[in-house]
Amino acid sequence: AARDFAQNELKPGVIERDEKQQFPAEQIKMLGELGFMGMMVDPKYGGSGMDTISYVLVMEELSKIDASVSVAVSVNNSLVCWGLETFGSEEQKLKYLVPLAKGEKLGAFCLSEPEAGSDATSQQTTAEDKGDYYLLNGTKNWITNGSSASTYIVIAQTDPSKGSRGINAFIVERGMEGFVVGAKENKLGIRGSDTHTLLFNDVKVPKENRIGEDGFGFKFAMKTLSGGRIGIAAQALGIASGAYELA
């Protein structure tokens, strides 16, 4: 099914979309209807209930034709949906996971910063505990689905004195006051994927939007990224295979 979709729906216009840096919104919507945006999510949360091997095969087939589409699929599946299903509360799953798994909404994972890419403990984005809510301030860079997502998982530092144990993960919604989608990156490749800087200026994030216990953010990020690397490896394999076939 993924191969047929890639050939019939992604191949026409793939070069044009890349040259125009055009996000493949229509194609992503169709993939959601086919059940490819929440592949490994339990059907009770709107997912397809497939295993990791199935996910890898789909990623490979999509990447052979359009890596911009496949990276959007990868982030939604392995970084956003998997993280929410594995570590989110029941309320968070019903509110956020279900529409993400169905492909009705798109997710983004916000970890990297100007000074914190590979070193995730160097978070400069802060989430100050204000009782009923957290006050989020900072900048995130190179965020996939940056301007197309509606649900963002944001990693931020609550207590710098605790180092990695002072980091939390939050669900932030598009439209929250003080949340601004910044500049788009002009990349060398995968240009249909919208990669943006995100700015948080005194964004009030409700307490119930924190994922897991206080201080769980760093573990959440590391465990989630471990799964994400499988998707990106499958993408690399698909790109290589597609290039080989073309050659």
Secondary structure, 3 states (H helix, E strand, C coil): CHHHHHHHHHCCCHHHHHHHCCCCHHHHHHHHHCCCCCCCCCHHHCCCCCCHHHHHHHHHHHHHHCHHHHHHHHHHHHHHHHHHHHHCCHHHHHHHHHHHHHCCCCEEEECCECCECCCCCCCCCEEEECCCEEEEEEEEEEEECCCCCCEEEEEEECCHHHHHHHEEEEEEECCCCCEEEEEECCCCCCCCCCEEEEEEEEEEEEHHHECCCCCCHHHHHHHHHHHHHHHHHHHHHHHHHHHHHHC
